[in-house]
């Protein structure tokens, strides 16, 4: 079994939580918060991809 990468796991959970908050903001009919959480979710997810790529380049 592979080791669990805790920082990347927490980043993934944060991204999922941001997308869940988009649904909550839509439920409250708040366009500003839905756009904010959507952008924040994509930013966190992109940051996670960048960190993962840097880790793979360091291993090789």
SEKOL-209984 format. One record per atom (N, C-alpha, C): residue number from 0; x, y, z; atom name; residue in three letters. Coordinates in nm, 3 decimals. Layout:
N
k = NUM c1 = X c2 = Y c3 = Z a = CA r = Ala $
...
//
This chain:
60
k = 0 c1 = 0.084 c2 = -0.118 c3 = 0.000 a = N r = Unk $
k = 0 c1 = 0.000 c2 = 0.000 c3 = 0.000 a = CA r = Unk $
k = 0 c1 = 0.089 c2 = 0.125 c3 = 0.000 a = C r = Unk $
k = 1 c1 = 0.051 c2 = 0.223 c3 = -0.078 a = N r = Unk $
k = 1 c1 = 0.130 c2 = 0.345 c3 = -0.086 a = CA r = Unk $
k = 1 c1 = 0.105 c2 = 0.434 c3 = 0.035 a = C r = Unk $
k = 2 c1 = 0.204 c2 = 0.518 c3 = 0.063 a = N r = Unk $
k = 2 c1 = 0.189 c2 = 0.612 c3 = 0.173 a = CA r = Unk $
k = 2 c1 = 0.091 c2 = 0.722 c3 = 0.136 a = C r = Unk $
k = 3 c1 = 0.018 c2 = 0.769 c3 = 0.234 a = N r = Unk $
k = 3 c1 = -0.078 c2 = 0.877 c3 = 0.215 a = CA r = Unk $
k = 3 c1 = -0.007 c2 = 1.011 c3 = 0.225 a = C r = Unk $
k = 4 c1 = -0.023 c2 = 1.094 c3 = 0.124 a = N r = Unk $
k = 4 c1 = 0.038 c2 = 1.226 c3 = 0.123 a = CA r = Unk $
k = 4 c1 = -0.060 c2 = 1.323 c3 = 0.189 a = C r = Unk $
k = 5 c1 = -0.036 c2 = 1.354 c3 = 0.315 a = N r = Unk $
k = 5 c1 = -0.130 c2 = 1.431 c3 = 0.396 a = CA r = Unk $
k = 5 c1 = -0.153 c2 = 1.573 c3 = 0.341 a = C r = Unk $
k = 6 c1 = -0.049 c2 = 1.649 c3 = 0.303 a = N r = Unk $
k = 6 c1 = -0.077 c2 = 1.785 c3 = 0.252 a = CA r = Unk $
k = 6 c1 = -0.163 c2 = 1.785 c3 = 0.125 a = C r = Unk $
k = 7 c1 = -0.136 c2 = 1.693 c3 = 0.033 a = N r = Unk $
k = 7 c1 = -0.219 c2 = 1.690 c3 = -0.087 a = CA r = Unk $
k = 7 c1 = -0.359 c2 = 1.641 c3 = -0.057 a = C r = Unk $
k = 8 c1 = -0.373 c2 = 1.551 c3 = 0.038 a = N r = Unk $
k = 8 c1 = -0.506 c2 = 1.506 c3 = 0.079 a = CA r = Unk $
k = 8 c1 = -0.587 c2 = 1.620 c3 = 0.139 a = C r = Unk $
k = 9 c1 = -0.523 c2 = 1.703 c3 = 0.221 a = N r = Unk $
k = 9 c1 = -0.592 c2 = 1.817 c3 = 0.280 a = CA r = Unk $
k = 9 c1 = -0.629 c2 = 1.921 c3 = 0.174 a = C r = Unk $
k = 10 c1 = -0.543 c2 = 1.939 c3 = 0.075 a = N r = Unk $
k = 10 c1 = -0.576 c2 = 2.031 c3 = -0.034 a = CA r = Unk $
k = 10 c1 = -0.696 c2 = 1.980 c3 = -0.115 a = C r = Unk $
k = 11 c1 = -0.701 c2 = 1.849 c3 = -0.136 a = N r = Unk $
k = 11 c1 = -0.814 c2 = 1.792 c3 = -0.209 a = CA r = Unk $
k = 11 c1 = -0.943 c2 = 1.807 c3 = -0.130 a = C r = Unk $
k = 12 c1 = -0.936 c2 = 1.785 c3 = 0.001 a = N r = Unk $
k = 12 c1 = -1.054 c2 = 1.804 c3 = 0.085 a = CA r = Unk $
k = 12 c1 = -1.100 c2 = 1.950 c3 = 0.085 a = C r = Unk $
k = 13 c1 = -1.004 c2 = 2.042 c3 = 0.087 a = N r = Unk $
k = 13 c1 = -1.038 c2 = 2.184 c3 = 0.084 a = CA r = Unk $
k = 13 c1 = -1.106 c2 = 2.221 c3 = -0.048 a = C r = Unk $
k = 14 c1 = -1.058 c2 = 2.166 c3 = -0.158 a = N r = Unk $
k = 14 c1 = -1.120 c2 = 2.194 c3 = -0.288 a = CA r = Unk $
k = 14 c1 = -1.262 c2 = 2.139 c3 = -0.293 a = C r = Unk $
k = 15 c1 = -1.282 c2 = 2.018 c3 = -0.243 a = N r = Unk $
k = 15 c1 = -1.417 c2 = 1.960 c3 = -0.240 a = CA r = Unk $
k = 15 c1 = -1.508 c2 = 2.042 c3 = -0.151 a = C r = Unk $
k = 16 c1 = -1.457 c2 = 2.089 c3 = -0.038 a = N r = Unk $
k = 16 c1 = -1.536 c2 = 2.171 c3 = 0.053 a = CA r = Unk $
k = 16 c1 = -1.576 c2 = 2.303 c3 = -0.013 a = C r = Unk $
k = 17 c1 = -1.485 c2 = 2.362 c3 = -0.091 a = N r = Unk $
k = 17 c1 = -1.518 c2 = 2.486 c3 = -0.162 a = CA r = Unk $
k = 17 c1 = -1.631 c2 = 2.463 c3 = -0.262 a = C r = Unk $
k = 18 c1 = -1.626 c2 = 2.350 c3 = -0.333 a = N r = Unk $
k = 18 c1 = -1.731 c2 = 2.321 c3 = -0.429 a = CA r = Unk $
k = 18 c1 = -1.863 c2 = 2.289 c3 = -0.359 a = C r = Unk $
k = 19 c1 = -1.856 c2 = 2.232 c3 = -0.240 a = N r = Unk $
k = 19 c1 = -1.978 c2 = 2.212 c3 = -0.163 a = CA r = Unk $
k = 19 c1 = -2.038 c2 = 2.346 c3 = -0.120 a = C r = Unk $
k = 20 c1 = -1.952 c2 = 2.439 c3 = -0.085 a = N r = Unk $
k = 20 c1 = -2.000 c2 = 2.572 c3 = -0.047 a = CA r = Unk $
k = 20 c1 = -2.061 c2 = 2.647 c3 = -0.164 a = C r = Unk $
k = 21 c1 = -2.019 c2 = 2.614 c3 = -0.287 a = N r = Unk $
k = 21 c1 = -2.085 c2 = 2.672 c3 = -0.404 a = CA r = Unk $
k = 21 c1 = -2.231 c2 = 2.631 c3 = -0.405 a = C r = Unk $
k = 22 c1 = -2.258 c2 = 2.504 c3 = -0.376 a = N r = Unk $
k = 22 c1 = -2.396 c2 = 2.456 c3 = -0.371 a = CA r = Unk $
k = 22 c1 = -2.476 c2 = 2.524 c3 = -0.262 a = C r = Unk $
k = 23 c1 = -2.414 c2 = 2.546 c3 = -0.147 a = N r = Unk $
k = 23 c1 = -2.483 c2 = 2.615 c3 = -0.038 a = CA r = Unk $
k = 23 c1 = -2.513 c2 = 2.760 c3 = -0.077 a = C r = Unk $
k = 24 c1 = -2.417 c2 = 2.825 c3 = -0.141 a = N r = Unk $
k = 24 c1 = -2.437 c2 = 2.964 c3 = -0.184 a = CA r = Unk $
k = 24 c1 = -2.547 c2 = 2.974 c3 = -0.290 a = C r = Unk $
k = 25 c1 = -2.554 c2 = 2.875 c3 = -0.378 a = N r = Unk $
k = 25 c1 = -2.662 c2 = 2.874 c3 = -0.477 a = CA r = Unk $
k = 25 c1 = -2.796 c2 = 2.855 c3 = -0.407 a = C r = Unk $
k = 26 c1 = -2.797 c2 = 2.771 c3 = -0.303 a = N r = Unk $
k = 26 c1 = -2.919 c2 = 2.751 c3 = -0.226 a = CA r = Unk $
k = 26 c1 = -2.967 c2 = 2.880 c3 = -0.160 a = C r = Unk $
k = 27 c1 = -2.874 c2 = 2.962 c3 = -0.115 a = N r = Unk $
k = 27 c1 = -2.909 c2 = 3.090 c3 = -0.056 a = CA r = Unk $
k = 27 c1 = -2.926 c2 = 3.200 c3 = -0.160 a = C r = Unk $
k = 28 c1 = -2.910 c2 = 3.165 c3 = -0.287 a = N r = Unk $
k = 28 c1 = -2.924 c2 = 3.258 c3 = -0.400 a = CA r = Unk $
k = 28 c1 = -2.828 c2 = 3.376 c3 = -0.389 a = C r = Unk $
k = 29 c1 = -2.706 c2 = 3.346 c3 = -0.351 a = N r = Unk $
k = 29 c1 = -2.602 c2 = 3.448 c3 = -0.340 a = CA r = Unk $
k = 29 c1 = -2.503 c2 = 3.427 c3 = -0.455 a = C r = Unk $
k = 30 c1 = -2.514 c2 = 3.511 c3 = -0.555 a = N r = Unk $
k = 30 c1 = -2.429 c2 = 3.499 c3 = -0.672 a = CA r = Unk $
k = 30 c1 = -2.284 c2 = 3.532 c3 = -0.638 a = C r = Unk $
k = 31 c1 = -2.265 c2 = 3.630 c3 = -0.553 a = N r = Unk $
k = 31 c1 = -2.129 c2 = 3.672 c3 = -0.518 a = CA r = Unk $
k = 31 c1 = -2.053 c2 = 3.560 c3 = -0.448 a = C r = Unk $
k = 32 c1 = -2.116 c2 = 3.497 c3 = -0.349 a = N r = Unk $
k = 32 c1 = -2.048 c2 = 3.390 c3 = -0.277 a = CA r = Unk $
k = 32 c1 = -2.031 c2 = 3.266 c3 = -0.362 a = C r = Unk $
k = 33 c1 = -2.127 c2 = 3.239 c3 = -0.450 a = N r = Unk $
k = 33 c1 = -2.111 c2 = 3.122 c3 = -0.537 a = CA r = Unk $
k = 33 c1 = -1.993 c2 = 3.141 c3 = -0.632 a = C r = Unk $
k = 34 c1 = -1.978 c2 = 3.259 c3 = -0.688 a = N r = Unk $
k = 34 c1 = -1.862 c2 = 3.286 c3 = -0.774 a = CA r = Unk $
k = 34 c1 = -1.732 c2 = 3.285 c3 = -0.695 a = C r = Unk $
k = 35 c1 = -1.737 c2 = 3.339 c3 = -0.573 a = N r = Unk $
k = 35 c1 = -1.618 c2 = 3.342 c3 = -0.489 a = CA r = Unk $
k = 35 c1 = -1.571 c2 = 3.200 c3 = -0.456 a = C r = Unk $
k = 36 c1 = -1.662 c2 = 3.114 c3 = -0.412 a = N r = Unk $
k = 36 c1 = -1.623 c2 = 2.979 c3 = -0.376 a = CA r = Unk $
k = 36 c1 = -1.585 c2 = 2.896 c3 = -0.499 a = C r = Unk $
k = 37 c1 = -1.646 c2 = 2.926 c3 = -0.613 a = N r = Unk $
k = 37 c1 = -1.609 c2 = 2.856 c3 = -0.736 a = CA r = Unk $
k = 37 c1 = -1.465 c2 = 2.890 c3 = -0.776 a = C r = Unk $
k = 38 c1 = -1.432 c2 = 3.018 c3 = -0.774 a = N r = Unk $
k = 38 c1 = -1.295 c2 = 3.059 c3 = -0.806 a = CA r = Unk $
k = 38 c1 = -1.196 c2 = 3.007 c3 = -0.703 a = C r = Unk $
k = 39 c1 = -1.235 c2 = 3.009 c3 = -0.577 a = N r = Unk $
k = 39 c1 = -1.148 c2 = 2.959 c3 = -0.472 a = CA r = Unk $
k = 39 c1 = -1.125 c2 = 2.809 c3 = -0.487 a = C r = Unk $
k = 40 c1 = -1.229 c2 = 2.735 c3 = -0.523 a = N r = Unk $
k = 40 c1 = -1.215 c2 = 2.591 c3 = -0.543 a = CA r = Unk $
k = 40 c1 = -1.122 c2 = 2.557 c3 = -0.657 a = C r = Unk $
k = 41 c1 = -1.138 c2 = 2.628 c3 = -0.770 a = N r = Unk $
k = 41 c1 = -1.048 c2 = 2.604 c3 = -0.883 a = CA r = Unk $
k = 41 c1 = -0.905 c2 = 2.646 c3 = -0.851 a = C r = Unk $
k = 42 c1 = -0.890 c2 = 2.752 c3 = -0.773 a = N r = Unk $
k = 42 c1 = -0.755 c2 = 2.796 c3 = -0.735 a = CA r = Unk $
k = 42 c1 = -0.686 c2 = 2.693 c3 = -0.646 a = C r = Unk $
k = 43 c1 = -0.758 c2 = 2.640 c3 = -0.549 a = N r = Unk $
k = 43 c1 = -0.701 c2 = 2.539 c3 = -0.460 a = CA r = Unk $
k = 43 c1 = -0.668 c2 = 2.413 c3 = -0.537 a = C r = Unk $
k = 44 c1 = -0.756 c2 = 2.374 c3 = -0.629 a = N r = Unk $
k = 44 c1 = -0.733 c2 = 2.255 c3 = -0.708 a = CA r = Unk $
k = 44 c1 = -0.611 c2 = 2.274 c3 = -0.800 a = C r = Unk $
k = 45 c1 = -0.598 c2 = 2.390 c3 = -0.860 a = N r = Unk $
k = 45 c1 = -0.482 c2 = 2.419 c3 = -0.944 a = CA r = Unk $
k = 45 c1 = -0.354 c2 = 2.422 c3 = -0.864 a = C r = Unk $
k = 46 c1 = -0.360 c2 = 2.478 c3 = -0.744 a = N r = Unk $
k = 46 c1 = -0.241 c2 = 2.478 c3 = -0.658 a = CA r = Unk $
k = 46 c1 = -0.200 c2 = 2.336 c3 = -0.621 a = C r = Unk $
k = 47 c1 = -0.297 c2 = 2.250 c3 = -0.598 a = N r = Unk $
k = 47 c1 = -0.267 c2 = 2.109 c3 = -0.569 a = CA r = Unk $
k = 47 c1 = -0.200 c2 = 2.041 c3 = -0.686 a = C r = Unk $
k = 48 c1 = -0.246 c2 = 2.070 c3 = -0.808 a = N r = Unk $
k = 48 c1 = -0.183 c2 = 2.012 c3 = -0.927 a = CA r = Unk $
k = 48 c1 = -0.039 c2 = 2.060 c3 = -0.942 a = C r = Unk $
k = 49 c1 = -0.014 c2 = 2.186 c3 = -0.912 a = N r = Unk $
k = 49 c1 = 0.121 c2 = 2.240 c3 = -0.922 a = CA r = Unk $
k = 49 c1 = 0.212 c2 = 2.173 c3 = -0.819 a = C r = Unk $
k = 50 c1 = 0.164 c2 = 2.157 c3 = -0.697 a = N r = Unk $
k = 50 c1 = 0.244 c2 = 2.092 c3 = -0.593 a = CA r = Unk $
k = 50 c1 = 0.272 c2 = 1.947 c3 = -0.631 a = C r = Unk $
k = 51 c1 = 0.173 c2 = 1.877 c3 = -0.685 a = N r = Unk $
k = 51 c1 = 0.191 c2 = 1.737 c3 = -0.725 a = CA r = Unk $
k = 51 c1 = 0.295 c2 = 1.726 c3 = -0.836 a = C r = Unk $
k = 52 c1 = 0.290 c2 = 1.818 c3 = -0.933 a = N r = Unk $
k = 52 c1 = 0.388 c2 = 1.814 c3 = -1.043 a = CA r = Unk $
k = 52 c1 = 0.529 c2 = 1.839 c3 = -0.991 a = C r = Unk $
k = 53 c1 = 0.544 c2 = 1.932 c3 = -0.896 a = N r = Unk $
k = 53 c1 = 0.676 c2 = 1.959 c3 = -0.839 a = CA r = Unk $
k = 53 c1 = 0.728 c2 = 1.839 c3 = -0.763 a = C r = Unk $
k = 54 c1 = 0.640 c2 = 1.768 c3 = -0.692 a = N r = Unk $
k = 54 c1 = 0.683 c2 = 1.649 c3 = -0.620 a = CA r = Unk $
k = 54 c1 = 0.725 c2 = 1.538 c3 = -0.716 a = C r = Unk $
k = 55 c1 = 0.654 c2 = 1.521 c3 = -0.826 a = N r = Unk $
k = 55 c1 = 0.691 c2 = 1.419 c3 = -0.922 a = CA r = Unk $
k = 55 c1 = 0.824 c2 = 1.451 c3 = -0.990 a = C r = Unk $
k = 56 c1 = 0.850 c2 = 1.579 c3 = -1.018 a = N r = Unk $
k = 56 c1 = 0.976 c2 = 1.617 c3 = -1.081 a = CA r = Unk $
k = 56 c1 = 1.093 c2 = 1.599 c3 = -0.985 a = C r = Unk $
k = 57 c1 = 1.072 c2 = 1.615 c3 = -0.856 a = N r = Unk $
k = 57 c1 = 1.179 c2 = 1.595 c3 = -0.759 a = CA r = Unk $
k = 57 c1 = 1.211 c2 = 1.447 c3 = -0.742 a = C r = Unk $
k = 58 c1 = 1.112 c2 = 1.360 c3 = -0.757 a = N r = Unk $
k = 58 c1 = 1.135 c2 = 1.217 c3 = -0.742 a = CA r = Unk $
k = 58 c1 = 1.213 c2 = 1.160 c3 = -0.861 a = C r = Unk $
k = 59 c1 = 1.190 c2 = 1.216 c3 = -0.979 a = N r = Unk $
k = 59 c1 = 1.253 c2 = 1.160 c3 = -1.100 a = CA r = Unk $
k = 59 c1 = 1.394 c2 = 1.211 c3 = -1.121 a = C r = Unk $
//
